Amino acid sequence: MGIPDKDLELAFHNVYHNFDYQLLPLADKLLENLNKENTKIFAYTNSDERIHKALRNLDIDHFFDYVMTSGESGLEKPRLEGYIRLMQVAEIEDPKECLFIGDDFENDFYAPRQIGMESILIGSHISVGSHLAMSDLSAVNNFLFRHRISRKREI
C-alpha cells in the first residue's frame, strides 16, 4: 500500500515552497555600503532557483550583479569549476581580484583559495587566522572598508 499521488504532491509542494530565508543582522546595510563603482557582487549558492524569489522578497536582489545556483548551473560548491564560471561571467581573468565571503570552511573559504581567490570566513570556530575570520557582518564591513570596497567604516 503506497502513498496516494495527491498526498505526495501536497507534501512536495509544502516542502518546496515553504523555504524560509532570513537576512543575517546588518546584511542589508553591508550591501548598501558596497562601492558598486569598482566592485561586482555575485552570489554563488548550493541552492536552486528559489533563491531568486527569496532575494526579491528580502529586497536585496538589486545589489547583486549575478546570482549563480548549483541547481541551475550544475556546479555545486566546492567544485572548482563553479568559482571559475563566476570569474568568466564577471569577465575577471585573475582570481586574485576576487574575494569570496561565506560561512562554510570548505565551500566558501578553502575551495576559492584553491584557484587563487582571496576568501574570508564569517562566524566560524575554525582557525583560519584572525585577519581572515570575521565574527559578524560589521567586522566584514570594516575589512571591506580598509580595502576600499565599502564606502563607510561603520554599519
Order of alpha helices (4+ residues) and beta strands (2+ residues): alpha-alpha-beta-alpha-beta-alpha-alpha-beta-alpha-beta-beta-alpha
